[in-house]
Amino acid sequence: MAKINFGGVEENVVTREEFPLEKALETLKDETIAVIGYGVQGPGQALNLKDNGFNVIIGQRKESPTWDKAVADGWVPGETLFPIEEALEKGTIIQYLLSDAGQIAVWPTVKKYLTPGKALYFSHGFGITYKERTGIIPPKDVDVILVAPKGSGTSLRRMFLEGRGLNSSYAIFQDATGKAWDRVIALGIGVGSGYLFETTFQREVYSDLTGERGTLMGAIQGIFAAQYEVLRANGHSPSEAFNETVEELTQSLMPLIAENGMDWMYANCSTTAQRGALDWWKKFRDASKPVFEELYSEVAKGNEAQRSIDSNSKPDYREHLNKELEELHNSEMWQAGAAVRKLRPENN
């Protein structure tokens, strides 16, 4: 484990150079990794582990769309694809990758198969951090570990196939065997992490819930909508408003920021853009910071978790979710976006 300086603060990180794939394979050579859940993170992590040479099986409900998806991805019923209970019995490491609501529902089944010495693996700290609300309280004689890729399972898989890695956090909640650190790092390397940085289950879920509601999804959509609506109200066409709000950011500027940082991107824009950005960014920070402070407080209190649990457990949850997603899909801004994407050179 190396100490890396991030903006003047040292953090513990593990790289693929100091813990190579060969070491990860040796560490887990006697383990059977049972991936429970084949939705958002399951496919990417499971396929990467399989391609890297680990012993992986899938546990999924029979006659479900995700069972069929697993079969389409090459998992073989009776060999590498099993009903959940059978996979739980076979697995020595249980990768618990169902949705947060799904984890709550299936937990009584999972708990029965957590025999001494097994490892229970998460990619989100939700179930453990809010265990009083979720009821997910592991037995004391199993390792409880976390690897959280900083992106979707789709991105994890895509970057793996491109020979790249997606950075991940890792955490140990419970080390019952004395092998939890080796297990979690080996799994982190196995699923395709670029590097692994240390966290806790609580910090992971606090940052994750804040990020999803903030700059990753909620805040960015809110900012997009606000700018788009102001431009449209002042006579700009849908195409112009969308290009200036979304397309230029995602297609031109974000790749530059990802490669070299915001400071480099500022330095390589026009002097007019530099001056305006430098004058206005602190105003946006000051306007939005109180919202982020309120958001973080709601996450830390457990209120956001409870809202998610209450909402996701309703029988008509999916129906209401689809209506809300349909509102986004049908908005003028994202209909304009669909038209703009079709006009990109690679689509013609």
Buried (B, 14 or more C-beta within 10 A) or exposed (E): EEEEEEEEEEEEBBBBEEBEBEBBBEBBEEBBBBBBBBBBBBBBBBBBBBBBBBBBBBBBEEEEEBBEBBBEBEBEBEEBBBBBBBBBBBBBBBBBBBBBBBBBEBBEEBBEBBEEEBBBBBBBBBBBBBBEBBEBEBBEEBBBBBBBBBBEBEBBBBBBEEEEBBBBBBBBBBBBBEBBBBBBBBBBBBBBBBBBBBBBBBBBBBBBBBBBBBEBEBBBBEBBBEBBBEBBEEEBEBBEBBBBBBBEBEEEBEEBBEEEEEEEBBEEBEEEEBEEBEEEEEEEEEEBEEBBEEBBEBBBEBEBBEEBBEEBEEEEEEEEEEEEEEEEEEBEBBEBBEEBEEEEEEEE
